[in-house]
């Protein structure tokens, strides 16, 4: 699974790196007309505008947080224009369009790659609303037994060996309150796709987020065509070999803790082991 991660860039910088439109800093252009029209009718709720708050650097990103995503969409006033990459703010935790009560909606922060095409909450988004979720790395907890004989969970941080950024496969959709006015923006929400862990990553957890290599971005983000089944396959050994892991302090266990110290190896040991 993927329930926590860290990101140390801002929307403007990310947009510049990707030559994408920054729609976090300019939220008025976030939705196309098609996006708005497809938002479902549901009950009212103040959280419908939560996705409008711009995300920032966050060392302990948790579900329901407003996060950065990357999508590819046509201009709403020129649907025949080429689709262009855009950085958008979304709630982490996909809210299906038919949801009636946002407060009671299931927390769909992960979607399993093996069943995403069949699940009603995800299959529509898989056809044309796919996203990338940028991150420096993700946290996972390895189960074990403590010195006292009781079950324990040890946190680890997985990140690229070369210090570059990861982009995870995601899905997104829109939701609107039932009694919202025409000018009320919909809530944009997303989920991160997970797959079977590969190689030594299985020593930490049996699941991992689905890493999307840059050579597959265009095909994954294409809003006009469903993805090839191969794009949902677990990452290759080559991709996994570029990921390092290190044990980190239990500080990450509390969502309220947030700072670069969360990424420090336990005991300040250089434990970024390359997974070969």
C-alpha atoms as an extended CHARMM CRD file, in Angstrom:
* protein
*
       276  EXT
         1         1  UNK       CA              0.0000000000        0.0000000000        0.0000000000  PROA      1               0.0000000000
         2         2  UNK       CA              0.9960000000        3.6480000000       -0.0100000000  PROA      2               0.0000000000
         3         3  UNK       CA             -0.3880000000        5.6370000000        2.9050000000  PROA      3               0.0000000000
         4         4  UNK       CA              2.3400000000        8.2320000000        3.5190000000  PROA      4               0.0000000000
         5         5  UNK       CA              4.9250000000        9.9800000000        1.4050000000  PROA      5               0.0000000000
         6         6  UNK       CA              7.1640000000       13.0510000000        1.2420000000  PROA      6               0.0000000000
         7         7  UNK       CA              7.4000000000       15.7990000000       -1.3540000000  PROA      7               0.0000000000
         8         8  UNK       CA              9.8510000000       18.7060000000       -1.2560000000  PROA      8               0.0000000000
         9         9  UNK       CA              8.9160000000       20.8070000000       -4.2730000000  PROA      9               0.0000000000
        10        10  UNK       CA              6.1980000000       23.3630000000       -5.0010000000  PROA      10              0.0000000000
        11        11  UNK       CA              3.6900000000       23.5170000000       -7.8790000000  PROA      11              0.0000000000
        12        12  UNK       CA              5.4270000000       26.3550000000       -9.7490000000  PROA      12              0.0000000000
        13        13  UNK       CA              8.7930000000       24.5960000000       -9.6830000000  PROA      13              0.0000000000
        14        14  UNK       CA              7.2770000000       21.2820000000      -10.7270000000  PROA      14              0.0000000000
        15        15  UNK       CA              5.3600000000       22.9070000000      -13.5850000000  PROA      15              0.0000000000
        16        16  UNK       CA              8.5560000000       24.5750000000      -14.8220000000  PROA      16              0.0000000000
        17        17  UNK       CA             10.4570000000       21.2790000000      -14.6920000000  PROA      17              0.0000000000
        18        18  UNK       CA              7.7590000000       19.4890000000      -16.7000000000  PROA      18              0.0000000000
        19        19  UNK       CA              6.9140000000       22.3900000000      -19.0280000000  PROA      19              0.0000000000
        20        20  UNK       CA              3.3810000000       22.0470000000      -17.6930000000  PROA      20              0.0000000000
        21        21  UNK       CA              0.6620000000       24.5590000000      -16.8240000000  PROA      21              0.0000000000
        22        22  UNK       CA              0.5880000000       25.4910000000      -13.1440000000  PROA      22              0.0000000000
        23        23  UNK       CA             -3.1030000000       25.2960000000      -12.2790000000  PROA      23              0.0000000000
        24        24  UNK       CA             -2.4910000000       25.2850000000       -8.5380000000  PROA      24              0.0000000000
        25        25  UNK       CA             -1.2660000000       28.8720000000       -8.4950000000  PROA      25              0.0000000000
        26        26  UNK       CA             -3.9880000000       29.7840000000      -11.0080000000  PROA      26              0.0000000000
        27        27  UNK       CA             -6.9690000000       27.7220000000       -9.7180000000  PROA      27              0.0000000000
        28        28  UNK       CA             -9.5920000000       29.4570000000      -11.8220000000  PROA      28              0.0000000000
        29        29  UNK       CA             -8.4580000000       27.4270000000      -14.8370000000  PROA      29              0.0000000000
        30        30  UNK       CA             -8.2850000000       24.0710000000      -13.0560000000  PROA      30              0.0000000000
        31        31  UNK       CA            -11.4830000000       22.5680000000      -14.4430000000  PROA      31              0.0000000000
        32        32  UNK       CA            -12.4800000000       22.1970000000      -18.0480000000  PROA      32              0.0000000000
        33        33  UNK       CA            -16.1620000000       22.5590000000      -18.8810000000  PROA      33              0.0000000000
        34        34  UNK       CA            -16.3190000000       18.8130000000      -19.3800000000  PROA      34              0.0000000000
        35        35  UNK       CA            -14.8730000000       18.2780000000      -15.9050000000  PROA      35              0.0000000000
        36        36  UNK       CA            -17.5660000000       20.4620000000      -14.3620000000  PROA      36              0.0000000000
        37        37  UNK       CA            -20.4080000000       18.8920000000      -16.2990000000  PROA      37              0.0000000000
        38        38  UNK       CA            -19.3690000000       15.3920000000      -15.2740000000  PROA      38              0.0000000000
        39        39  UNK       CA            -19.2460000000       16.2100000000      -11.5660000000  PROA      39              0.0000000000
        40        40  UNK       CA            -22.0110000000       14.3270000000       -9.7840000000  PROA      40              0.0000000000
        41        41  UNK       CA            -24.9180000000       15.7350000000       -7.7760000000  PROA      41              0.0000000000
        42        42  UNK       CA            -24.4780000000       15.0570000000       -4.0490000000  PROA      42              0.0000000000
        43        43  UNK       CA            -25.1370000000       16.5690000000       -0.6280000000  PROA      43              0.0000000000
        44        44  UNK       CA            -23.5880000000       19.8930000000        0.3200000000  PROA      44              0.0000000000
        45        45  UNK       CA            -20.3460000000       20.0670000000        2.2660000000  PROA      45              0.0000000000
        46        46  UNK       CA            -17.7390000000       22.7020000000        3.0340000000  PROA      46              0.0000000000
        47        47  UNK       CA            -14.9780000000       20.2840000000        2.0760000000  PROA      47              0.0000000000
        48        48  UNK       CA            -16.0010000000       20.5830000000       -1.5710000000  PROA      48              0.0000000000
        49        49  UNK       CA            -13.5350000000       23.4210000000       -1.9370000000  PROA      49              0.0000000000
        50        50  UNK       CA            -10.7160000000       21.7940000000        0.0220000000  PROA      50              0.0000000000
        51        51  UNK       CA             -8.8320000000       20.9500000000       -3.1580000000  PROA      51              0.0000000000
        52        52  UNK       CA             -8.5080000000       24.6390000000       -3.9180000000  PROA      52              0.0000000000
        53        53  UNK       CA             -5.9310000000       25.1890000000       -1.1910000000  PROA      53              0.0000000000
        54        54  UNK       CA             -2.5240000000       24.9820000000       -2.8080000000  PROA      54              0.0000000000
        55        55  UNK       CA             -0.2860000000       22.1530000000       -1.5520000000  PROA      55              0.0000000000
        56        56  UNK       CA              3.2270000000       22.8640000000       -0.3230000000  PROA      56              0.0000000000
        57        57  UNK       CA              6.3370000000       21.0480000000        0.8160000000  PROA      57              0.0000000000
        58        58  UNK       CA              5.2290000000       18.2020000000        3.0730000000  PROA      58              0.0000000000
        59        59  UNK       CA              7.4150000000       15.5300000000        4.6780000000  PROA      59              0.0000000000
        60        60  UNK       CA              4.4600000000       13.5350000000        5.9880000000  PROA      60              0.0000000000
        61        61  UNK       CA              1.6960000000       13.5320000000        3.3870000000  PROA      61              0.0000000000
        62        62  UNK       CA             -1.3260000000       11.5640000000        4.5690000000  PROA      62              0.0000000000
        63        63  UNK       CA             -4.7180000000       10.7120000000        3.0310000000  PROA      63              0.0000000000
        64        64  UNK       CA             -7.2310000000       13.6150000000        2.7990000000  PROA      64              0.0000000000
        65        65  UNK       CA             -4.3180000000       16.0400000000        2.3610000000  PROA      65              0.0000000000
        66        66  UNK       CA             -4.4680000000       18.3550000000       -0.6560000000  PROA      66              0.0000000000
        67        67  UNK       CA             -1.6410000000       17.2160000000       -2.9180000000  PROA      67              0.0000000000
        68        68  UNK       CA             -0.0270000000       18.0020000000       -6.2570000000  PROA      68              0.0000000000
        69        69  UNK       CA             -0.9370000000       15.8690000000       -9.2440000000  PROA      69              0.0000000000
        70        70  UNK       CA             -0.0400000000       15.9420000000      -12.9270000000  PROA      70              0.0000000000
        71        71  UNK       CA             -2.7380000000       15.3910000000      -15.5670000000  PROA      71              0.0000000000
        72        72  UNK       CA             -3.0770000000       15.9310000000      -19.3110000000  PROA      72              0.0000000000
        73        73  UNK       CA             -6.1760000000       17.7420000000      -20.5930000000  PROA      73              0.0000000000
        74        74  UNK       CA             -7.3710000000       19.7230000000      -23.6060000000  PROA      74              0.0000000000
        75        75  UNK       CA             -8.0900000000       23.4410000000      -23.2580000000  PROA      75              0.0000000000
        76        76  UNK       CA            -11.7400000000       23.8320000000      -22.2430000000  PROA      76              0.0000000000
        77        77  UNK       CA            -12.3120000000       26.5580000000      -24.8720000000  PROA      77              0.0000000000
        78        78  UNK       CA            -10.5840000000       24.5510000000      -27.6030000000  PROA      78              0.0000000000
        79        79  UNK       CA            -11.3550000000       20.8300000000      -27.2280000000  PROA      79              0.0000000000
        80        80  UNK       CA             -9.5400000000       20.0900000000      -30.4890000000  PROA      80              0.0000000000
        81        81  UNK       CA             -6.2800000000       21.4960000000      -29.1560000000  PROA      81              0.0000000000
        82        82  UNK       CA             -3.5000000000       19.0930000000      -28.1890000000  PROA      82              0.0000000000
        83        83  UNK       CA             -3.7750000000       17.8090000000      -24.6360000000  PROA      83              0.0000000000
        84        84  UNK       CA             -1.2720000000       19.5150000000      -22.3730000000  PROA      84              0.0000000000
        85        85  UNK       CA              0.3240000000       18.5130000000      -19.0940000000  PROA      85              0.0000000000
        86        86  UNK       CA             -1.0790000000       20.4110000000      -16.0870000000  PROA      86              0.0000000000
        87        87  UNK       CA             -0.2030000000       20.5090000000      -12.3910000000  PROA      87              0.0000000000
        88        88  UNK       CA             -3.3830000000       20.4000000000      -10.2810000000  PROA      88              0.0000000000
        89        89  UNK       CA             -4.2790000000       20.3390000000       -6.6060000000  PROA      89              0.0000000000
        90        90  UNK       CA             -6.4340000000       17.3990000000       -5.5020000000  PROA      90              0.0000000000
        91        91  UNK       CA             -7.6300000000       15.7340000000       -2.3440000000  PROA      91              0.0000000000
        92        92  UNK       CA             -5.7830000000       12.4720000000       -1.7300000000  PROA      92              0.0000000000
        93        93  UNK       CA             -8.6030000000       10.0000000000       -1.3420000000  PROA      93              0.0000000000
        94        94  UNK       CA            -10.8070000000        9.5290000000       -4.3950000000  PROA      94              0.0000000000
        95        95  UNK       CA            -14.4610000000       10.5110000000       -3.9390000000  PROA      95              0.0000000000
        96        96  UNK       CA            -16.6890000000        8.7100000000       -6.4840000000  PROA      96              0.0000000000
        97        97  UNK       CA            -19.0730000000       11.0960000000       -8.2750000000  PROA      97              0.0000000000
        98        98  UNK       CA            -22.1650000000        9.3730000000       -6.8590000000  PROA      98              0.0000000000
        99        99  UNK       CA            -21.0960000000        9.9250000000       -3.2320000000  PROA      99              0.0000000000
       100       100  UNK       CA            -23.9490000000       11.4430000000       -1.2120000000  PROA      100             0.0000000000
       101       101  UNK       CA            -22.1880000000       12.3280000000        2.0380000000  PROA      101             0.0000000000
       102       102  UNK       CA            -18.5330000000       13.2800000000        1.7810000000  PROA      102             0.0000000000
       103       103  UNK       CA            -18.0370000000       12.7630000000        5.5160000000  PROA      103             0.0000000000
       104       104  UNK       CA            -19.1170000000        9.1350000000        5.1680000000  PROA      104             0.0000000000
       105       105  UNK       CA            -17.3110000000        8.3750000000        1.9260000000  PROA      105             0.0000000000
       106       106  UNK       CA            -14.8010000000        5.4950000000        1.9960000000  PROA      106             0.0000000000
       107       107  UNK       CA            -11.1810000000        6.6120000000        2.1050000000  PROA      107             0.0000000000
       108       108  UNK       CA            -10.0650000000        5.4340000000       -1.3360000000  PROA      108             0.0000000000
       109       109  UNK       CA             -6.4470000000        6.5880000000       -1.1730000000  PROA      109             0.0000000000
       110       110  UNK       CA             -5.1440000000        3.4400000000       -2.9170000000  PROA      110             0.0000000000
       111       111  UNK       CA             -6.4190000000        1.3630000000       -5.8480000000  PROA      111             0.0000000000
       112       112  UNK       CA             -5.0800000000       -2.0960000000       -6.6260000000  PROA      112             0.0000000000
       113       113  UNK       CA             -3.6560000000       -2.3660000000      -10.1470000000  PROA      113             0.0000000000
       114       114  UNK       CA             -4.9430000000       -5.9260000000      -10.4820000000  PROA      114             0.0000000000
       115       115  UNK       CA             -8.6190000000       -4.9670000000      -10.0420000000  PROA      115             0.0000000000
       116       116  UNK       CA             -8.7980000000       -1.2660000000      -10.9060000000  PROA      116             0.0000000000
       117       117  UNK       CA            -10.4380000000       -1.9400000000      -14.2780000000  PROA      117             0.0000000000
       118       118  UNK       CA            -13.3360000000       -3.7940000000      -12.6380000000  PROA      118             0.0000000000
       119       119  UNK       CA            -14.0010000000       -1.6900000000       -9.5400000000  PROA      119             0.0000000000
       120       120  UNK       CA            -16.9190000000        0.7070000000      -10.0040000000  PROA      120             0.0000000000
       121       121  UNK       CA            -15.1370000000        3.4330000000       -8.0370000000  PROA      121             0.0000000000
       122       122  UNK       CA            -12.1590000000        3.4300000000      -10.4050000000  PROA      122             0.0000000000
       123       123  UNK       CA            -12.9590000000        1.9840000000      -13.8360000000  PROA      123             0.0000000000
       124       124  UNK       CA            -14.4010000000        5.1890000000      -15.2690000000  PROA      124             0.0000000000
       125       125  UNK       CA            -11.3590000000        7.2060000000      -14.2050000000  PROA      125             0.0000000000
       126       126  UNK       CA             -9.0550000000        4.5500000000      -15.6450000000  PROA      126             0.0000000000
       127       127  UNK       CA            -10.5110000000        5.1770000000      -19.1090000000  PROA      127             0.0000000000
       128       128  UNK       CA             -9.6240000000        8.8530000000      -19.3380000000  PROA      128             0.0000000000
       129       129  UNK       CA             -8.7640000000       10.4430000000      -16.0070000000  PROA      129             0.0000000000
       130       130  UNK       CA             -5.3360000000        9.2120000000      -15.0930000000  PROA      130             0.0000000000
       131       131  UNK       CA             -2.7220000000       11.1530000000      -13.1780000000  PROA      131             0.0000000000
       132       132  UNK       CA              0.8240000000       11.1650000000      -11.9070000000  PROA      132             0.0000000000
       133       133  UNK       CA              1.5340000000       11.8370000000       -8.2390000000  PROA      133             0.0000000000
       134       134  UNK       CA              5.0150000000       13.3270000000       -7.7100000000  PROA      134             0.0000000000
       135       135  UNK       CA              6.9590000000       12.5000000000       -4.5690000000  PROA      135             0.0000000000
       136       136  UNK       CA             10.5070000000       12.2950000000       -3.2290000000  PROA      136             0.0000000000
       137       137  UNK       CA              9.7430000000        8.8880000000       -1.7770000000  PROA      137             0.0000000000
       138       138  UNK       CA              7.2210000000        6.9270000000        0.2590000000  PROA      138             0.0000000000
       139       139  UNK       CA              7.0620000000        5.4440000000        3.7460000000  PROA      139             0.0000000000
       140       140  UNK       CA              6.2100000000        1.8770000000        4.6050000000  PROA      140             0.0000000000
       141       141  UNK       CA              6.1540000000       -0.0880000000        7.8510000000  PROA      141             0.0000000000
       142       142  UNK       CA              7.7810000000       -3.4900000000        8.2090000000  PROA      142             0.0000000000
       143       143  UNK       CA              6.0030000000       -5.7880000000       10.6100000000  PROA      143             0.0000000000
       144       144  UNK       CA              8.0620000000       -7.6760000000       13.1610000000  PROA      144             0.0000000000
       145       145  UNK       CA              8.3900000000       -8.5880000000       16.8150000000  PROA      145             0.0000000000
       146       146  UNK       CA              9.8490000000       -6.2260000000       19.3960000000  PROA      146             0.0000000000
       147       147  UNK       CA             12.2770000000       -7.0570000000       22.2060000000  PROA      147             0.0000000000
       148       148  UNK       CA              9.2750000000       -7.4990000000       24.4890000000  PROA      148             0.0000000000
       149       149  UNK       CA              7.8250000000      -10.1430000000       22.1980000000  PROA      149             0.0000000000
       150       150  UNK       CA              4.9720000000       -7.9190000000       21.0660000000  PROA      150             0.0000000000
       151       151  UNK       CA              4.1850000000       -7.1150000000       17.4170000000  PROA      151             0.0000000000
       152       152  UNK       CA              6.0520000000       -4.0780000000       16.1140000000  PROA      152             0.0000000000
       153       153  UNK       CA              6.1420000000       -1.9070000000       13.0030000000  PROA      153             0.0000000000
       154       154  UNK       CA              9.3740000000       -0.3010000000       11.8290000000  PROA      154             0.0000000000
       155       155  UNK       CA              9.1020000000        2.6640000000        9.4230000000  PROA      155             0.0000000000
       156       156  UNK       CA             11.2310000000        2.8170000000        6.2670000000  PROA      156             0.0000000000
       157       157  UNK       CA             11.5850000000        5.4580000000        3.5850000000  PROA      157             0.0000000000
       158       158  UNK       CA             11.9880000000        4.4230000000       -0.0480000000  PROA      158             0.0000000000
       159       159  UNK       CA             13.4340000000        6.9380000000       -2.5190000000  PROA      159             0.0000000000
       160       160  UNK       CA             15.5580000000        7.1040000000       -5.6940000000  PROA      160             0.0000000000
       161       161  UNK       CA             19.2460000000        6.4080000000       -5.1820000000  PROA      161             0.0000000000
       162       162  UNK       CA             20.1840000000        9.4320000000       -7.2960000000  PROA      162             0.0000000000
       163       163  UNK       CA             17.9210000000       11.8400000000       -5.4110000000  PROA      163             0.0000000000
       164       164  UNK       CA             15.5400000000       12.4380000000       -8.2880000000  PROA      164             0.0000000000
       165       165  UNK       CA             11.7690000000       12.5230000000       -8.0170000000  PROA      165             0.0000000000
       166       166  UNK       CA              9.3260000000        9.6370000000       -8.3800000000  PROA      166             0.0000000000
       167       167  UNK       CA              6.0080000000        9.8150000000      -10.2110000000  PROA      167             0.0000000000
       168       168  UNK       CA              3.3390000000        7.3150000000       -9.1820000000  PROA      168             0.0000000000
       169       169  UNK       CA              0.3860000000        6.2100000000      -11.2720000000  PROA      169             0.0000000000
       170       170  UNK       CA             -2.8950000000        7.6370000000      -10.0640000000  PROA      170             0.0000000000
       171       171  UNK       CA             -6.5440000000        8.1540000000      -10.9870000000  PROA      171             0.0000000000
       172       172  UNK       CA             -8.7400000000       11.1890000000      -10.4200000000  PROA      172             0.0000000000
       173       173  UNK       CA            -12.3180000000       12.3520000000      -10.6390000000  PROA      173             0.0000000000
       174       174  UNK       CA            -14.6250000000       15.2100000000       -9.6330000000  PROA      174             0.0000000000
       175       175  UNK       CA            -17.4720000000       15.5280000000       -7.1380000000  PROA      175             0.0000000000
       176       176  UNK       CA            -19.9490000000       18.3190000000       -6.4720000000  PROA      176             0.0000000000
       177       177  UNK       CA            -22.4330000000       18.8790000000       -3.6570000000  PROA      177             0.0000000000
       178       178  UNK       CA            -26.0710000000       18.3880000000       -4.5850000000  PROA      178             0.0000000000
       179       179  UNK       CA            -27.1810000000       21.9650000000       -3.9540000000  PROA      179             0.0000000000
       180       180  UNK       CA            -24.0400000000       23.6750000000       -5.2390000000  PROA      180             0.0000000000
       181       181  UNK       CA            -24.4550000000       26.6320000000       -7.5430000000  PROA      181             0.0000000000
       182       182  UNK       CA            -23.2200000000       26.6030000000      -11.0970000000  PROA      182             0.0000000000
       183       183  UNK       CA            -20.1690000000       28.6300000000      -10.1340000000  PROA      183             0.0000000000
       184       184  UNK       CA            -19.1970000000       26.3390000000       -7.2520000000  PROA      184             0.0000000000
       185       185  UNK       CA            -16.0620000000       24.4440000000       -8.2550000000  PROA      185             0.0000000000
       186       186  UNK       CA            -16.1180000000       20.6640000000       -7.8740000000  PROA      186             0.0000000000
       187       187  UNK       CA            -13.8650000000       18.8190000000       -5.5040000000  PROA      187             0.0000000000
       188       188  UNK       CA            -11.0590000000       17.0970000000       -7.3960000000  PROA      188             0.0000000000
       189       189  UNK       CA             -9.7890000000       13.9440000000       -5.7360000000  PROA      189             0.0000000000
       190       190  UNK       CA             -7.3550000000       11.1850000000       -6.5900000000  PROA      190             0.0000000000
       191       191  UNK       CA             -6.0170000000        7.8090000000       -5.6040000000  PROA      191             0.0000000000
       192       192  UNK       CA             -2.5800000000        6.2130000000       -5.9540000000  PROA      192             0.0000000000
       193       193  UNK       CA             -2.4180000000        2.8480000000       -7.7000000000  PROA      193             0.0000000000
       194       194  UNK       CA             -0.5250000000        0.0820000000       -5.9180000000  PROA      194             0.0000000000
       195       195  UNK       CA              0.9340000000       -3.1880000000       -7.1460000000  PROA      195             0.0000000000
       196       196  UNK       CA              2.8050000000       -6.2140000000       -5.8180000000  PROA      196             0.0000000000
       197       197  UNK       CA              6.1460000000       -5.2310000000       -4.3160000000  PROA      197             0.0000000000
       198       198  UNK       CA              9.1350000000       -6.2300000000       -6.4230000000  PROA      198             0.0000000000
       199       199  UNK       CA             12.4490000000       -7.7580000000       -5.3540000000  PROA      199             0.0000000000
       200       200  UNK       CA             13.9010000000       -6.7450000000       -1.9750000000  PROA      200             0.0000000000
       201       201  UNK       CA             11.0920000000       -4.2150000000       -1.5090000000  PROA      201             0.0000000000
       202       202  UNK       CA              9.0360000000       -7.2370000000       -0.4960000000  PROA      202             0.0000000000
       203       203  UNK       CA             11.1550000000       -7.3630000000        2.6690000000  PROA      203             0.0000000000
       204       204  UNK       CA              9.3940000000       -4.1840000000        3.8070000000  PROA      204             0.0000000000
       205       205  UNK       CA              5.8300000000       -4.7240000000        2.5720000000  PROA      205             0.0000000000
       206       206  UNK       CA              4.0170000000       -6.8860000000        0.0360000000  PROA      206             0.0000000000
       207       207  UNK       CA              2.5740000000       -3.8330000000       -1.7610000000  PROA      207             0.0000000000
       208       208  UNK       CA              4.1160000000       -0.7030000000       -3.2530000000  PROA      208             0.0000000000
       209       209  UNK       CA              2.9210000000        2.3070000000       -5.2680000000  PROA      209             0.0000000000
       210       210  UNK       CA              3.0420000000        1.8200000000       -9.0260000000  PROA      210             0.0000000000
       211       211  UNK       CA              6.0560000000        3.7850000000      -10.2740000000  PROA      211             0.0000000000
       212       212  UNK       CA              5.4750000000        5.2760000000      -13.7240000000  PROA      212             0.0000000000
       213       213  UNK       CA              8.7370000000        5.7470000000      -15.7010000000  PROA      213             0.0000000000
       214       214  UNK       CA              8.9710000000        8.9410000000      -17.7530000000  PROA      214             0.0000000000
       215       215  UNK       CA              8.9260000000        7.0520000000      -21.0520000000  PROA      215             0.0000000000
       216       216  UNK       CA              5.3580000000        5.9430000000      -20.2240000000  PROA      216             0.0000000000
       217       217  UNK       CA              3.9730000000        9.3030000000      -19.1160000000  PROA      217             0.0000000000
       218       218  UNK       CA              2.4150000000       10.2910000000      -22.4420000000  PROA      218             0.0000000000
       219       219  UNK       CA              0.5810000000        6.9930000000      -22.8060000000  PROA      219             0.0000000000
       220       220  UNK       CA             -0.5180000000        6.9580000000      -19.1680000000  PROA      220             0.0000000000
       221       221  UNK       CA             -1.8360000000       10.5240000000      -19.1570000000  PROA      221             0.0000000000
       222       222  UNK       CA             -3.4960000000       10.4320000000      -22.6070000000  PROA      222             0.0000000000
       223       223  UNK       CA             -7.0870000000       11.5940000000      -21.9260000000  PROA      223             0.0000000000
       224       224  UNK       CA             -8.3640000000       10.2480000000      -25.2390000000  PROA      224             0.0000000000
       225       225  UNK       CA             -7.3720000000        6.5940000000      -24.9930000000  PROA      225             0.0000000000
       226       226  UNK       CA             -7.5030000000        3.8750000000      -22.3300000000  PROA      226             0.0000000000
       227       227  UNK       CA             -4.1430000000        2.6520000000      -21.0620000000  PROA      227             0.0000000000
       228       228  UNK       CA             -2.4400000000       -0.4440000000      -22.3600000000  PROA      228             0.0000000000
       229       229  UNK       CA             -2.6630000000       -3.2910000000      -19.8650000000  PROA      229             0.0000000000
       230       230  UNK       CA              1.1270000000       -3.3690000000      -19.6680000000  PROA      230             0.0000000000
       231       231  UNK       CA              1.1470000000        0.0360000000      -17.9750000000  PROA      231             0.0000000000
       232       232  UNK       CA             -0.5050000000       -1.5360000000      -14.9290000000  PROA      232             0.0000000000
       233       233  UNK       CA              2.1770000000       -4.2290000000      -14.5830000000  PROA      233             0.0000000000
       234       234  UNK       CA              4.5830000000       -4.1580000000      -11.5920000000  PROA      234             0.0000000000
       235       235  UNK       CA              7.7640000000       -2.1400000000      -12.1680000000  PROA      235             0.0000000000
       236       236  UNK       CA             10.7540000000       -3.8100000000      -13.7480000000  PROA      236             0.0000000000
       237       237  UNK       CA             13.8040000000       -4.9750000000      -11.8260000000  PROA      237             0.0000000000
       238       238  UNK       CA             15.7060000000       -2.0880000000      -13.4040000000  PROA      238             0.0000000000
       239       239  UNK       CA             13.2920000000        0.4460000000      -11.9180000000  PROA      239             0.0000000000
       240       240  UNK       CA             13.4590000000       -1.1780000000       -8.4920000000  PROA      240             0.0000000000
       241       241  UNK       CA             17.2630000000       -1.2610000000       -8.5450000000  PROA      241             0.0000000000
       242       242  UNK       CA             17.1640000000        2.5390000000       -8.6480000000  PROA      242             0.0000000000
       243       243  UNK       CA             15.2480000000        2.6870000000       -5.3490000000  PROA      243             0.0000000000
       244       244  UNK       CA             16.9880000000        2.8730000000       -1.9740000000  PROA      244             0.0000000000
       245       245  UNK       CA             15.5030000000        2.1510000000        1.4270000000  PROA      245             0.0000000000
       246       246  UNK       CA             16.4330000000        3.3250000000        4.8720000000  PROA      246             0.0000000000
       247       247  UNK       CA             14.9850000000        2.8600000000        8.3190000000  PROA      247             0.0000000000
       248       248  UNK       CA             13.6830000000        6.1040000000        9.7870000000  PROA      248             0.0000000000
       249       249  UNK       CA             12.5470000000        7.1570000000       13.2470000000  PROA      249             0.0000000000
       250       250  UNK       CA              8.9930000000        6.5400000000       14.5200000000  PROA      250             0.0000000000
       251       251  UNK       CA              8.4170000000       10.3070000000       14.3020000000  PROA      251             0.0000000000
       252       252  UNK       CA              6.6250000000        9.6430000000       11.0140000000  PROA      252             0.0000000000
       253       253  UNK       CA              3.9800000000        7.6300000000       12.8540000000  PROA      253             0.0000000000
       254       254  UNK       CA              2.2710000000       10.8810000000       13.9050000000  PROA      254             0.0000000000
       255       255  UNK       CA              0.8220000000       12.8930000000       11.0380000000  PROA      255             0.0000000000
       256       256  UNK       CA              1.3600000000       16.0720000000       13.0660000000  PROA      256             0.0000000000
       257       257  UNK       CA              5.1360000000       15.5980000000       12.8090000000  PROA      257             0.0000000000
       258       258  UNK       CA              6.4400000000       17.2610000000        9.6870000000  PROA      258             0.0000000000
       259       259  UNK       CA             10.0020000000       18.2180000000        8.7980000000  PROA      259             0.0000000000
       260       260  UNK       CA             13.2090000000       16.9750000000        7.1540000000  PROA      260             0.0000000000
       261       261  UNK       CA             14.1320000000       15.0950000000       10.3300000000  PROA      261             0.0000000000
       262       262  UNK       CA             11.5270000000       12.4930000000        9.3310000000  PROA      262             0.0000000000
       263       263  UNK       CA             13.8050000000       11.4150000000        6.4760000000  PROA      263             0.0000000000
       264       264  UNK       CA             16.9450000000       11.0130000000        8.5990000000  PROA      264             0.0000000000
       265       265  UNK       CA             18.2980000000        7.4590000000        8.9070000000  PROA      265             0.0000000000
       266       266  UNK       CA             17.9350000000        5.9110000000       12.3600000000  PROA      266             0.0000000000
       267       267  UNK       CA             21.0220000000        6.7230000000       14.4240000000  PROA      267             0.0000000000
       268       268  UNK       CA             22.3050000000        8.9360000000       11.5930000000  PROA      268             0.0000000000
       269       269  UNK       CA             23.6340000000        5.8240000000        9.9190000000  PROA      269             0.0000000000
       270       270  UNK       CA             24.0840000000        5.9590000000        6.1180000000  PROA      270             0.0000000000
       271       271  UNK       CA             21.5580000000        3.1970000000        5.5300000000  PROA      271             0.0000000000
       272       272  UNK       CA             20.3380000000        4.0800000000        2.0650000000  PROA      272             0.0000000000
       273       273  UNK       CA             20.8900000000        0.5890000000        0.7810000000  PROA      273             0.0000000000
       274       274  UNK       CA             20.7020000000        0.1190000000       -2.9470000000  PROA      274             0.0000000000
       275       275  UNK       CA             18.2960000000       -2.7060000000       -3.6870000000  PROA      275             0.0000000000
       276       276  UNK       CA             20.3030000000       -4.9700000000       -5.9620000000  PROA      276             0.0000000000
